[in-house]
């Protein structure tokens, strides 16, 4: 009897290998090869036939150019992250840490949409009683939701073809398996094949599909990287499960902008959208405190006000510590070198700790001026006024560079009562724009072009 051939698949990049090795030869990751069963070449074409539509050649003018109608989920922040609502036939992959609220937000979404469309909630981790108890605890109108507890993807698709839902939720992809493979659920081959069948069904039937994915200890989606390429949208839940606020960030979206941010508050009745997130991230100290300043960052399509705090203290170690939460640690070290070189302020014997209040992660360079001003304020133990806001990028030559959408950032700061703004000189609006704007006309806008000008402002405060 012929021995069945064994295949090893990388859990990181999805590449196949004929024998096991400690390191993947394609992506270089260690201990990521898992055993799988190779598929016969004659069945590959049939399994993926019609995956992206009918195989015909058409001219661009022959393709319908009408925009897809958006399906409003009635959850404002989720609609924002999705790009304005759900698109029929789209596949959304949502990941996050255990207990962060993935199942909660999806159950709320299904309950809101089940009043006017057919919805099917498939759970492979919980019993039907557990899902019903959660819906009752969240006080949701879930009488029209169809529930299914199943882990075999062939059975799921058979039930779906019978029920014909317009919206379907799979919770979670790591528990789903296919009969075509012999490996255990959660393996690379099982996730890839199960997801491929689900995505193909969604595209062929025009069904909106949500897929829940587990994350690894590094915070990335578990399973092969190809899983993120197969879906249309990838959402990540950020935040500490023990805290009140949750952040939903879009890292991939074929139907909208990426890096869009949605803010939710966890309550007894589930996740509630936060329409004005700037207000929750501002501490607004009663009296000015050293090491604190407000900056205007931009998340997706809207500006957001966050507080940047710094603590500079004498170091008793050979290598002073540089710790950041919500900012790039390497950028902090670079900016400390810039102010030493161009302003003569040494911090080589100081520990520097920087934190963005509220758990927001700021990735853009517009936080440079806020980082420098907060660090100098703590270093000199001199507080900045509460009515000051800032944004801007700092270069290695000591210049302060402009950032995109400066006028929108200023308007957002003015809405929250800030009277002064320290910004790059190139972002300073024209006098005509200030005169015709009721918000900006009451704000003092200070444009700076060099680091020494920024530090002189800090010294005058």
DRENDO-1510 file (C-alpha; in Angstrom, 1 decimal, always signed):
<recs>
REC; n; res; u; v; w
REC; 1; UNK; +0.0; +0.0; +0.0 .
REC; 2; UNK; +1.5; +3.3; -1.1 .
REC; 3; UNK; +2.3; +5.7; +1.8 .
REC; 4; UNK; +0.5; +9.0; +1.7 .
REC; 5; UNK; +2.8; +12.0; +1.1 .
REC; 6; UNK; +3.2; +14.5; +3.9 .
REC; 7; UNK; +3.5; +18.2; +3.4 .
REC; 8; UNK; +4.7; +20.9; +5.8 .
REC; 9; UNK; +3.2; +24.4; +5.7 .
REC; 10; UNK; +4.6; +27.6; +7.3 .
REC; 11; UNK; +2.2; +29.2; +9.7 .
REC; 12; UNK; +3.7; +32.6; +9.0 .
REC; 13; UNK; +3.8; +32.9; +5.2 .
REC; 14; UNK; +1.9; +29.8; +4.1 .
REC; 15; UNK; +4.7; +28.4; +1.9 .
REC; 16; UNK; +4.8; +24.6; +1.5 .
REC; 17; UNK; +7.9; +22.3; +2.1 .
REC; 18; UNK; +8.5; +18.7; +1.4 .
REC; 19; UNK; +10.2; +18.0; +4.8 .
REC; 20; UNK; +10.2; +19.6; +8.2 .
REC; 21; UNK; +12.9; +22.1; +9.2 .
REC; 22; UNK; +13.4; +24.4; +12.2 .
REC; 23; UNK; +13.3; +27.5; +10.0 .
REC; 24; UNK; +11.1; +28.4; +7.1 .
REC; 25; UNK; +13.3; +28.9; +4.0 .
REC; 26; UNK; +10.9; +31.6; +2.5 .
REC; 27; UNK; +10.2; +34.0; +5.4 .
REC; 28; UNK; +13.0; +33.0; +7.9 .
REC; 29; UNK; +10.6; +32.4; +10.9 .
REC; 30; UNK; +11.5; +29.7; +13.3 .
REC; 31; UNK; +9.3; +26.7; +14.4 .
REC; 32; UNK; +6.4; +27.7; +12.1 .
REC; 33; UNK; +6.2; +24.5; +9.9 .
REC; 34; UNK; +3.1; +22.4; +10.6 .
REC; 35; UNK; +2.1; +19.1; +9.0 .
REC; 36; UNK; -0.6; +19.1; +6.4 .
REC; 37; UNK; -2.0; +16.9; +3.6 .
REC; 38; UNK; -1.3; +17.9; +0.0 .
REC; 39; UNK; -4.3; +18.3; -2.3 .
REC; 40; UNK; -4.5; +16.5; -5.6 .
REC; 41; UNK; -3.7; +18.8; -8.5 .
REC; 42; UNK; -6.9; +17.7; -10.4 .
REC; 43; UNK; -9.1; +19.2; -7.6 .
REC; 44; UNK; -7.5; +22.6; -7.3 .
REC; 45; UNK; -9.2; +24.2; -10.2 .
REC; 46; UNK; -12.6; +22.9; -9.2 .
REC; 47; UNK; -12.2; +24.1; -5.6 .
REC; 48; UNK; -11.4; +27.7; -6.6 .
REC; 49; UNK; -13.5; +27.9; -9.8 .
REC; 50; UNK; -15.5; +31.1; -9.8 .
REC; 51; UNK; -13.7; +32.5; -6.8 .
REC; 52; UNK; -13.4; +36.0; -8.3 .
REC; 53; UNK; -16.4; +35.8; -10.7 .
REC; 54; UNK; -17.0; +34.5; -14.2 .
REC; 55; UNK; -13.8; +33.9; -16.2 .
REC; 56; UNK; -14.3; +36.3; -19.1 .
REC; 57; UNK; -12.5; +39.2; -20.6 .
REC; 58; UNK; -14.3; +42.6; -20.6 .
REC; 59; UNK; -13.4; +46.2; -21.4 .
REC; 60; UNK; -13.5; +48.7; -18.6 .
REC; 61; UNK; -16.5; +50.5; -20.2 .
REC; 62; UNK; -18.5; +47.2; -20.2 .
REC; 63; UNK; -18.2; +46.8; -16.4 .
REC; 64; UNK; -20.9; +48.4; -14.3 .
REC; 65; UNK; -19.5; +51.5; -12.6 .
REC; 66; UNK; -22.4; +52.1; -10.2 .
REC; 67; UNK; -21.3; +52.3; -6.6 .
REC; 68; UNK; -22.3; +49.5; -4.3 .
REC; 69; UNK; -25.1; +50.4; -1.9 .
REC; 70; UNK; -23.9; +50.6; +1.7 .
REC; 71; UNK; -25.7; +48.7; +4.4 .
REC; 72; UNK; -25.8; +50.9; +7.6 .
REC; 73; UNK; -25.1; +48.8; +10.7 .
REC; 74; UNK; -26.7; +51.5; +12.9 .
REC; 75; UNK; -23.5; +51.6; +14.9 .
REC; 76; UNK; -21.9; +54.9; +13.9 .
REC; 77; UNK; -18.3; +54.2; +14.8 .
REC; 78; UNK; -18.4; +50.8; +13.1 .
REC; 79; UNK; -19.8; +52.3; +9.9 .
REC; 80; UNK; -17.0; +54.9; +10.0 .
REC; 81; UNK; -14.3; +52.1; +10.2 .
REC; 82; UNK; -16.0; +50.1; +7.4 .
REC; 83; UNK; -15.9; +53.2; +5.1 .
REC; 84; UNK; -19.6; +54.1; +5.4 .
REC; 85; UNK; -21.3; +50.8; +6.0 .
REC; 86; UNK; -21.3; +47.2; +4.9 .
REC; 87; UNK; -21.0; +46.3; +1.2 .
REC; 88; UNK; -23.0; +43.2; +0.0 .
REC; 89; UNK; -20.6; +40.4; -0.7 .
REC; 90; UNK; -17.8; +41.9; +1.3 .
REC; 91; UNK; -15.7; +39.8; +3.8 .
REC; 92; UNK; -14.6; +41.4; +7.0 .
REC; 93; UNK; -12.0; +39.8; +9.3 .
REC; 94; UNK; -12.0; +41.1; +12.9 .
REC; 95; UNK; -9.3; +40.3; +15.4 .
REC; 96; UNK; -8.4; +41.2; +18.9 .
REC; 97; UNK; -7.4; +39.9; +22.3 .
REC; 98; UNK; -9.7; +37.5; +24.3 .
REC; 99; UNK; -12.4; +39.4; +26.1 .
REC; 100; UNK; -11.9; +42.6; +24.1 .
REC; 101; UNK; -15.5; +42.6; +22.7 .
REC; 102; UNK; -15.3; +40.9; +19.2 .
REC; 103; UNK; -18.4; +38.7; +19.8 .
REC; 104; UNK; -20.2; +41.5; +21.6 .
REC; 105; UNK; -19.9; +44.0; +18.7 .
REC; 106; UNK; -20.9; +41.4; +16.1 .
REC; 107; UNK; -23.9; +40.2; +18.1 .
REC; 108; UNK; -25.0; +43.9; +18.4 .
REC; 109; UNK; -24.5; +44.4; +14.6 .
REC; 110; UNK; -26.5; +41.2; +13.7 .
REC; 111; UNK; -29.3; +42.2; +16.1 .
REC; 112; UNK; -29.5; +45.7; +14.6 .
REC; 113; UNK; -29.6; +44.4; +11.0 .
REC; 114; UNK; -31.8; +41.4; +11.6 .
REC; 115; UNK; -34.9; +43.6; +11.7 .
REC; 116; UNK; -34.8; +44.2; +8.0 .
REC; 117; UNK; -32.5; +41.5; +6.5 .
REC; 118; UNK; -31.9; +37.8; +7.0 .
REC; 119; UNK; -29.0; +37.2; +9.4 .
REC; 120; UNK; -27.2; +34.0; +10.5 .
REC; 121; UNK; -24.8; +33.8; +13.4 .
REC; 122; UNK; -22.6; +30.7; +13.3 .
REC; 123; UNK; -20.7; +29.9; +16.5 .
REC; 124; UNK; -18.0; +27.3; +16.9 .
REC; 125; UNK; -16.9; +28.3; +20.4 .
REC; 126; UNK; -20.1; +28.8; +22.4 .
REC; 127; UNK; -23.4; +27.0; +22.7 .
REC; 128; UNK; -26.6; +28.5; +21.5 .
REC; 129; UNK; -27.7; +29.0; +25.1 .
REC; 130; UNK; -24.5; +31.1; +25.8 .
REC; 131; UNK; -25.2; +33.3; +22.7 .
REC; 132; UNK; -28.9; +33.7; +23.8 .
REC; 133; UNK; -27.8; +34.6; +27.4 .
REC; 134; UNK; -25.4; +37.3; +26.0 .
REC; 135; UNK; -28.1; +38.8; +23.9 .
REC; 136; UNK; -30.5; +38.9; +26.9 .
REC; 137; UNK; -27.7; +40.5; +29.1 .
REC; 138; UNK; -27.1; +43.2; +26.4 .
REC; 139; UNK; -30.9; +43.7; +26.1 .
REC; 140; UNK; -30.9; +43.2; +22.4 .
REC; 141; UNK; -33.9; +42.5; +20.2 .
REC; 142; UNK; -32.6; +39.2; +18.8 .
REC; 143; UNK; -35.8; +37.3; +18.1 .
REC; 144; UNK; -35.1; +37.4; +14.3 .
REC; 145; UNK; -31.5; +36.2; +14.5 .
REC; 146; UNK; -30.9; +32.7; +13.2 .
REC; 147; UNK; -28.3; +30.7; +15.2 .
REC; 148; UNK; -26.2; +27.8; +14.2 .
REC; 149; UNK; -23.5; +25.9; +16.2 .
REC; 150; UNK; -21.3; +24.1; +13.7 .
REC; 151; UNK; -17.6; +23.7; +13.0 .
REC; 152; UNK; -17.5; +21.9; +9.7 .
REC; 153; UNK; -17.4; +24.4; +6.9 .
REC; 154; UNK; -19.2; +22.1; +4.4 .
REC; 155; UNK; -22.1; +21.8; +6.9 .
REC; 156; UNK; -22.1; +25.5; +7.5 .
REC; 157; UNK; -22.4; +26.2; +3.7 .
REC; 158; UNK; -25.1; +23.6; +3.3 .
REC; 159; UNK; -27.2; +25.3; +6.0 .
REC; 160; UNK; -26.4; +28.8; +4.5 .
REC; 161; UNK; -27.5; +27.7; +1.1 .
REC; 162; UNK; -30.8; +26.6; +2.6 .
REC; 163; UNK; -31.4; +29.7; +4.8 .
REC; 164; UNK; -30.0; +32.2; +2.2 .
REC; 165; UNK; -28.8; +34.8; +4.7 .
REC; 166; UNK; -27.8; +38.3; +3.6 .
REC; 167; UNK; -25.5; +38.6; +6.6 .
REC; 168; UNK; -23.5; +35.8; +8.2 .
REC; 169; UNK; -21.0; +35.8; +11.1 .
REC; 170; UNK; -18.4; +33.1; +11.7 .
REC; 171; UNK; -17.1; +33.0; +15.3 .
REC; 172; UNK; -14.3; +32.0; +14.9 .
REC; 173; UNK; -12.3; +30.8; +11.9 .
REC; 174; UNK; -9.8; +28.9; +14.2 .
REC; 175; UNK; -12.6; +26.5; +15.2 .
REC; 176; UNK; -13.7; +25.8; +11.6 .
REC; 177; UNK; -12.4; +22.7; +9.7 .
REC; 178; UNK; -13.0; +21.1; +6.4 .
REC; 179; UNK; -13.4; +17.4; +5.7 .
REC; 180; UNK; -11.0; +17.6; +2.8 .
REC; 181; UNK; -8.1; +17.8; +5.2 .
REC; 182; UNK; -7.1; +15.5; +8.1 .
REC; 183; UNK; -5.2; +18.0; +10.2 .
REC; 184; UNK; -6.7; +19.5; +13.4 .
REC; 185; UNK; -8.8; +22.7; +13.4 .
REC; 186; UNK; -6.7; +25.8; +13.8 .
REC; 187; UNK; -3.9; +24.6; +11.6 .
REC; 188; UNK; -2.5; +26.5; +8.6 .
REC; 189; UNK; -4.1; +24.3; +6.0 .
REC; 190; UNK; -7.5; +24.1; +7.8 .
REC; 191; UNK; -7.7; +27.9; +8.2 .
REC; 192; UNK; -6.7; +28.6; +4.6 .
REC; 193; UNK; -9.0; +26.1; +3.0 .
REC; 194; UNK; -12.0; +26.9; +5.3 .
REC; 195; UNK; -11.6; +30.6; +4.7 .
REC; 196; UNK; -11.3; +30.1; +1.0 .
REC; 197; UNK; -14.6; +28.2; +0.9 .
REC; 198; UNK; -16.4; +30.9; +3.0 .
REC; 199; UNK; -15.0; +33.8; +0.9 .
REC; 200; UNK; -16.0; +32.0; -2.3 .
REC; 201; UNK; -19.6; +31.5; -1.0 .
REC; 202; UNK; -19.8; +35.2; +0.1 .
REC; 203; UNK; -18.7; +36.4; -3.4 .
REC; 204; UNK; -21.0; +34.1; -5.3 .
REC; 205; UNK; -24.1; +34.7; -3.3 .
REC; 206; UNK; -23.5; +38.4; -2.5 .
REC; 207; UNK; -23.6; +37.7; +1.2 .
REC; 208; UNK; -21.9; +40.1; +3.7 .
REC; 209; UNK; -19.6; +38.0; +5.9 .
REC; 210; UNK; -17.9; +38.7; +9.2 .
REC; 211; UNK; -15.1; +36.4; +10.3 .
REC; 212; UNK; -13.7; +36.4; +13.8 .
REC; 213; UNK; -10.0; +35.6; +14.1 .
REC; 214; UNK; -7.8; +34.9; +17.2 .
REC; 215; UNK; -4.6; +36.8; +17.7 .
REC; 216; UNK; -1.2; +35.6; +18.8 .
REC; 217; UNK; +0.8; +36.8; +21.9 .
REC; 218; UNK; +2.5; +39.3; +19.6 .
REC; 219; UNK; -1.0; +40.8; +18.7 .
REC; 220; UNK; -1.1; +39.6; +15.1 .
REC; 221; UNK; -3.9; +37.4; +13.6 .
REC; 222; UNK; -3.3; +33.7; +14.2 .
REC; 223; UNK; -3.0; +31.6; +11.1 .
REC; 224; UNK; -1.4; +32.1; +7.7 .
REC; 225; UNK; -0.7; +35.6; +6.5 .
REC; 226; UNK; -2.6; +34.7; +3.3 .
REC; 227; UNK; -5.8; +34.9; +5.4 .
REC; 228; UNK; -5.6; +38.7; +5.5 .
REC; 229; UNK; -5.1; +38.8; +1.7 .
REC; 230; UNK; -8.2; +36.7; +1.1 .
REC; 231; UNK; -10.6; +39.1; +2.8 .
REC; 232; UNK; -11.7; +42.6; +1.9 .
REC; 233; UNK; -11.4; +44.3; +5.2 .
REC; 234; UNK; -9.2; +43.6; +8.3 .
REC; 235; UNK; -10.2; +45.2; +11.6 .
REC; 236; UNK; -8.2; +45.1; +14.9 .
REC; 237; UNK; -9.6; +45.7; +18.4 .
REC; 238; UNK; -7.2; +47.6; +20.5 .
REC; 239; UNK; -7.3; +48.4; +24.2 .
REC; 240; UNK; -7.0; +46.6; +27.6 .
REC; 241; UNK; -10.0; +44.3; +28.3 .
REC; 242; UNK; -9.9; +45.7; +31.9 .
REC; 243; UNK; -10.4; +49.3; +30.7 .
REC; 244; UNK; -13.6; +50.9; +29.6 .
REC; 245; UNK; -12.7; +52.2; +26.1 .
REC; 246; UNK; -12.0; +50.1; +23.0 .
REC; 247; UNK; -10.5; +51.2; +19.7 .
REC; 248; UNK; -11.3; +49.5; +16.4 .
REC; 249; UNK; -8.8; +50.2; +13.7 .
REC; 250; UNK; -9.0; +49.3; +10.0 .
REC; 251; UNK; -5.6; +48.1; +8.7 .
REC; 252; UNK; -7.0; +47.0; +5.3 .
REC; 253; UNK; -10.2; +48.1; +3.5 .
REC; 254; UNK; -11.0; +47.6; -0.2 .
REC; 255; UNK; -14.1; +49.7; +0.2 .
REC; 256; UNK; -12.8; +52.6; +2.3 .
REC; 257; UNK; -9.9; +54.3; +3.9 .
REC; 258; UNK; -7.3; +52.4; +5.9 .
REC; 259; UNK; -6.2; +53.4; +9.4 .
REC; 260; UNK; -9.7; +54.7; +10.2 .
REC; 261; UNK; -10.4; +54.6; +13.9 .
REC; 262; UNK; -13.6; +53.9; +15.8 .
REC; 263; UNK; -13.9; +54.5; +19.5 .
REC; 264; UNK; -16.3; +52.5; +21.7 .
REC; 265; UNK; -17.1; +52.5; +25.4 .
REC; 266; UNK; -17.8; +49.1; +27.1 .
REC; 267; UNK; -21.0; +49.3; +29.2 .
REC; 268; UNK; -23.4; +46.8; +30.8 .
REC; 269; UNK; -25.4; +46.9; +27.6 .
REC; 270; UNK; -22.5; +46.3; +25.3 .
REC; 271; UNK; -20.2; +48.5; +23.3 .
REC; 272; UNK; -21.5; +52.1; +22.8 .
REC; 273; UNK; -20.0; +54.4; +20.1 .
REC; 274; UNK; -18.2; +57.5; +21.3 .
REC; 275; UNK; -19.1; +60.3; +19.0 .
REC; 276; UNK; -16.6; +62.8; +20.4 .
REC; 277; UNK; -13.4; +60.8; +21.2 .
REC; 278; UNK; -11.3; +63.9; +21.7 .
REC; 279; UNK; -13.2; +64.7; +24.9 .
REC; 280; UNK; -12.4; +61.4; +26.6 .
REC; 281; UNK; -8.7; +61.6; +25.9 .
REC; 282; UNK; -8.3; +65.1; +27.4 .
REC; 283; UNK; -7.5; +65.2; +31.1 .
REC; 284; UNK; -7.9; +68.9; +31.5 .
REC; 285; UNK; -6.0; +69.3; +34.7 .
REC; 286; UNK; -7.4; +71.9; +37.1 .
REC; 287; UNK; -3.9; +73.5; +37.3 .
REC; 288; UNK; -1.1; +73.2; +34.7 .
REC; 289; UNK; +1.3; +70.3; +35.5 .
REC; 290; UNK; +4.8; +69.9; +34.2 .
REC; 291; UNK; +5.3; +67.3; +31.4 .
REC; 292; UNK; +1.9; +67.5; +29.9 .
REC; 293; UNK; +0.7; +69.0; +26.6 .
REC; 294; UNK; -2.2; +68.4; +24.1 .
REC; 295; UNK; -1.4; +67.5; +20.5 .
REC; 296; UNK; -3.7; +67.1; +17.5 .
REC; 297; UNK; -3.2; +63.8; +15.7 .
REC; 298; UNK; -5.2; +62.5; +12.7 .
REC; 299; UNK; -6.7; +59.0; +12.6 .
REC; 300; UNK; -8.2; +58.2; +9.3 .
REC; 301; UNK; -10.5; +61.0; +8.2 .
REC; 302; UNK; -10.8; +63.0; +11.4 .
REC; 303; UNK; -8.5; +64.9; +13.7 .
REC; 304; UNK; -8.2; +63.7; +17.3 .
REC; 305; UNK; -6.9; +65.5; +20.4 .
REC; 306; UNK; -4.8; +63.5; +22.8 .
REC; 307; UNK; -2.6; +64.3; +25.8 .
REC; 308; UNK; +1.1; +63.5; +25.7 .
REC; 309; UNK; +2.8; +63.2; +29.1 .
REC; 310; UNK; +6.5; +62.9; +29.8 .
REC; 311; UNK; +8.5; +62.2; +32.9 .
REC; 312; UNK; +12.2; +63.1; +33.0 .
REC; 313; UNK; +14.2; +62.0; +36.0 .
REC; 314; UNK; +17.8; +61.6; +36.9 .
REC; 315; UNK; +19.1; +58.1; +35.9 .
REC; 316; UNK; +21.2; +55.9; +38.2 .
REC; 317; UNK; +21.9; +53.4; +35.5 .
REC; 318; UNK; +24.8; +53.2; +33.0 .
REC; 319; UNK; +22.3; +53.4; +30.1 .
REC; 320; UNK; +19.4; +55.8; +30.8 .
REC; 321; UNK; +16.0; +54.4; +30.0 .
REC; 322; UNK; +13.9; +55.6; +27.0 .
REC; 323; UNK; +10.4; +54.2; +27.4 .
REC; 324; UNK; +7.3; +55.1; +25.3 .
REC; 325; UNK; +3.7; +54.0; +25.4 .
REC; 326; UNK; +1.8; +54.8; +22.3 .
REC; 327; UNK; +4.7; +56.4; +20.5 .
REC; 328; UNK; +7.8; +55.1; +18.6 .
REC; 329; UNK; +10.7; +54.6; +21.1 .
REC; 330; UNK; +13.4; +55.0; +18.4 .
REC; 331; UNK; +11.9; +58.4; +17.5 .
REC; 332; UNK; +12.2; +59.6; +21.1 .
REC; 333; UNK; +15.9; +58.8; +21.1 .
REC; 334; UNK; +16.3; +60.6; +17.8 .
REC; 335; UNK; +14.5; +63.8; +19.0 .
REC; 336; UNK; +16.5; +63.9; +22.3 .
REC; 337; UNK; +19.7; +63.8; +20.1 .
REC; 338; UNK; +18.3; +66.7; +18.0 .
REC; 339; UNK; +17.7; +69.0; +20.9 .
REC; 340; UNK; +21.1; +68.2; +22.3 .
REC; 341; UNK; +22.8; +69.0; +19.0 .
REC; 342; UNK; +20.8; +72.0; +18.0 .
REC; 343; UNK; +19.7; +73.5; +21.3 .
REC; 344; UNK; +22.5; +72.3; +23.7 .
REC; 345; UNK; +20.1; +70.6; +26.1 .
REC; 346; UNK; +21.7; +67.3; +27.2 .
REC; 347; UNK; +19.6; +64.4; +28.6 .
REC; 348; UNK; +22.1; +61.7; +28.4 .
REC; 349; UNK; +22.0; +61.2; +32.2 .
REC; 350; UNK; +18.2; +61.3; +32.4 .
REC; 351; UNK; +15.5; +58.6; +32.2 .
REC; 352; UNK; +12.7; +59.7; +29.9 .
REC; 353; UNK; +9.3; +58.1; +30.0 .
REC; 354; UNK; +6.6; +59.2; +27.5 .
REC; 355; UNK; +2.9; +58.1; +27.5 .
REC; 356; UNK; -0.1; +58.9; +25.3 .
REC; 357; UNK; -3.2; +59.1; +27.6 .
REC; 358; UNK; -6.1; +56.8; +27.0 .
REC; 359; UNK; -4.2; +54.0; +25.2 .
REC; 360; UNK; -4.1; +55.7; +21.8 .
REC; 361; UNK; -1.2; +54.6; +19.5 .
REC; 362; UNK; +0.1; +57.6; +17.5 .
REC; 363; UNK; +2.2; +56.5; +14.5 .
REC; 364; UNK; +2.5; +59.8; +12.6 .
REC; 365; UNK; +5.4; +62.2; +12.9 .
REC; 366; UNK; +3.1; +65.1; +13.9 .
REC; 367; UNK; +3.7; +64.1; +17.5 .
REC; 368; UNK; +7.3; +65.3; +17.4 .
REC; 369; UNK; +6.7; +68.9; +18.8 .
REC; 370; UNK; +4.4; +67.5; +21.5 .
REC; 371; UNK; +7.1; +65.0; +22.6 .
REC; 372; UNK; +9.8; +67.6; +22.8 .
REC; 373; UNK; +7.7; +70.2; +24.6 .
REC; 374; UNK; +6.4; +67.7; +27.2 .
REC; 375; UNK; +9.9; +66.3; +27.8 .
REC; 376; UNK; +11.4; +69.8; +28.3 .
REC; 377; UNK; +8.5; +70.8; +30.5 .
REC; 378; UNK; +9.2; +67.9; +32.8 .
REC; 379; UNK; +13.0; +68.3; +32.6 .
REC; 380; UNK; +12.7; +72.0; +33.7 .
REC; 381; UNK; +9.8; +71.2; +36.1 .
REC; 382; UNK; +7.9; +74.1; +34.4 .
REC; 383; UNK; +4.3; +73.6; +33.4 .
REC; 384; UNK; +2.9; +74.7; +30.1 .
REC; 385; UNK; -0.5; +76.5; +30.0 .
REC; 386; UNK; -3.6; +74.4; +29.6 .
REC; 387; UNK; -4.8; +76.4; +26.6 .
REC; 388; UNK; -1.8; +75.4; +24.4 .
REC; 389; UNK; -2.0; +72.8; +21.6 .
REC; 390; UNK; +0.7; +71.7; +19.2 .
REC; 391; UNK; +1.6; +69.5; +16.2 .
REC; 392; UNK; +4.5; +69.2; +13.8 .
REC; 393; UNK; +7.4; +67.1; +12.6 .
REC; 394; UNK; +11.0; +67.7; +13.5 .
REC; 395; UNK; +13.9; +66.8; +11.2 .
REC; 396; UNK; +17.5; +65.9; +12.0 .
REC; 397; UNK; +18.7; +69.3; +10.8 .
REC; 398; UNK; +16.6; +71.0; +13.5 .
REC; 399; UNK; +13.9; +72.2; +11.1 .
REC; 400; UNK; +10.1; +71.9; +11.8 .
REC; 401; UNK; +8.3; +70.5; +8.9 .
REC; 402; UNK; +4.6; +70.8; +8.0 .
REC; 403; UNK; +2.1; +68.0; +8.4 .
REC; 404; UNK; -1.0; +67.2; +6.3 .
REC; 405; UNK; -4.5; +68.7; +7.1 .
REC; 406; UNK; -3.2; +71.5; +9.4 .
REC; 407; UNK; -6.3; +73.6; +9.0 .
REC; 408; UNK; -8.6; +70.8; +10.1 .
REC; 409; UNK; -6.4; +70.1; +13.1 .
REC; 410; UNK; -6.6; +73.8; +14.2 .
REC; 411; UNK; -10.4; +73.8; +13.9 .
REC; 412; UNK; -10.7; +70.7; +16.0 .
REC; 413; UNK; -8.5; +72.3; +18.7 .
REC; 414; UNK; -10.5; +75.6; +18.6 .
REC; 415; UNK; -13.8; +73.6; +19.0 .
REC; 416; UNK; -12.5; +72.3; +22.4 .
REC; 417; UNK; -11.6; +75.8; +23.6 .
REC; 418; UNK; -7.8; +76.0; +23.0 .
REC; 419; UNK; -6.6; +79.5; +22.6 .
REC; 420; UNK; -3.1; +79.1; +21.3 .
REC; 421; UNK; -1.4; +76.7; +18.9 .
REC; 422; UNK; +2.3; +76.1; +18.2 .
REC; 423; UNK; +2.5; +74.7; +14.7 .
REC; 424; UNK; +5.0; +74.5; +11.8 .
REC; 425; UNK; +5.4; +77.9; +10.0 .
REC; 426; UNK; +4.4; +76.2; +6.7 .
REC; 427; UNK; +1.1; +75.1; +8.3 .
REC; 428; UNK; +0.1; +78.6; +9.4 .
REC; 429; UNK; -3.1; +79.6; +7.7 .
REC; 430; UNK; -3.6; +82.7; +5.6 .
REC; 431; UNK; -4.9; +85.8; +7.3 .
REC; 432; UNK; -8.0; +85.7; +5.0 .
REC; 433; UNK; -8.7; +82.1; +6.2 .
REC; 434; UNK; -8.5; +83.1; +9.8 .
REC; 435; UNK; -10.6; +86.2; +9.4 .
REC; 436; UNK; -13.4; +84.3; +7.7 .
REC; 437; UNK; -13.4; +81.5; +10.3 .
REC; 438; UNK; -15.2; +82.1; +13.5 .
REC; 439; UNK; -13.3; +79.4; +15.3 .
REC; 440; UNK; -9.7; +80.4; +14.2 .
REC; 441; UNK; -10.3; +84.1; +14.7 .
REC; 442; UNK; -10.2; +83.7; +18.5 .
REC; 443; UNK; -7.0; +81.6; +18.4 .
REC; 444; UNK; -3.4; +82.8; +18.6 .
REC; 445; UNK; -1.4; +80.7; +16.1 .
REC; 446; UNK; +2.3; +80.7; +16.6 .
REC; 447; UNK; +4.4; +79.4; +13.6 .
REC; 448; UNK; +7.9; +78.1; +14.2 .
REC; 449; UNK; +10.4; +76.9; +11.7 .
REC; 450; UNK; +13.4; +75.8; +13.9 .
REC; 451; UNK; +13.8; +73.8; +17.1 .
REC; 452; UNK; +15.4; +76.8; +18.9 .
REC; 453; UNK; +12.2; +78.8; +18.2 .
REC; 454; UNK; +10.2; +76.0; +19.7 .
REC; 455; UNK; +12.4; +75.8; +22.8 .
REC; 456; UNK; +12.2; +79.6; +23.2 .
REC; 457; UNK; +8.4; +79.4; +23.3 .
REC; 458; UNK; +8.7; +76.7; +26.0 .
REC; 459; UNK; +11.0; +78.9; +28.0 .
REC; 460; UNK; +8.7; +81.9; +27.8 .
REC; 461; UNK; +5.7; +79.9; +29.1 .
</recs>
